[in-house]
Amino acid sequence: MGSSPSGSVSSVVLYALKARQTSPQALLVMCNAISYILLALCMALLTIAPDYTAFGSQTVAVEGSGTPRHCTLSRRENGAASCQISVIAAFFGRIAVAMPFFSVAYFFANWAFIGKFCVVFILGLFCQQRQPFTDTAPDGDDEEEIGLLAFN
């Protein structure tokens, strides 16, 4: 794969994306891939920062002291009714309650990713680096870039 733009999923080229020459099927596949990527990012954000994803920068006045504090999941359970949960957090919360298999699978998939990352990182630190593969075949990118930059 050269430096040309292409529609690929898991390093498998599905469609070539070119200006004014991309098929409608390629655009639909890329839109679906982008929507799945956004879904995964929302799930990751809910895992990394659950309080911020659920409540944002909302604050609530604590009874007695009057000082505003950020809304958290524990304060909402204790009765802070003024904390409004976000739509994304409510949506994923309903999914987690209705289908607990996906929550458990997501939990173990996160740990599998962390474990694999650690193994690859440690192997990368201690194992000898091989020469990178270089593609010497001409792919005609220069002519394509000139054609894309010419506004005719």
CORRALIN-V486932 format. One record per residue. N is the residue number from 1. OMEGA is omega in whole degrees, 0 to 359 (* if undefined). Layout:
N:OMEGA  N:OMEGA
This chain:
1:179  2:180  3:180  4:180  5:179  6:176  7:181  8:176  9:182  10:177  11:174  12:183  13:179  14:182  15:172  16:179  17:179  18:182  19:177  20:179  21:182  22:180  23:179  24:178  25:179  26:179  27:178  28:179  29:180  30:176  31:177  32:179  33:179  34:179  35:176  36:177  37:178  38:176  39:179  40:178  41:177  42:178  43:180  44:179  45:176  46:179  47:185  48:184  49:186  50:181  51:181  52:179  53:182  54:188  55:181  56:182  57:179  58:174  59:178  60:179  61:180  62:182  63:178  64:184  65:179  66:179  67:180  68:177  69:179  70:177  71:176  72:179  73:180  74:178  75:178  76:178  77:181  78:173  79:176  80:187  81:183  82:178  83:180  84:181  85:182  86:182  87:181  88:180  89:178  90:180  91:181  92:175  93:177  94:178  95:181  96:180  97:183  98:182  99:184  100:179  101:182  102:177  103:179  104:179  105:178  106:179  107:181  108:176  109:176  110:180  111:177  112:177  113:180  114:179  115:180  116:178  117:181  118:180  119:181  120:178  121:180  122:177  123:178  124:179  125:189  126:181  127:181  128:180  129:175  130:177  131:180  132:178  133:178  134:180  135:182  136:181  137:177  138:182  139:174  140:180  141:183  142:180  143:180  144:179  145:178  146:179  147:180  148:182  149:179  150:183  151:180  152:*
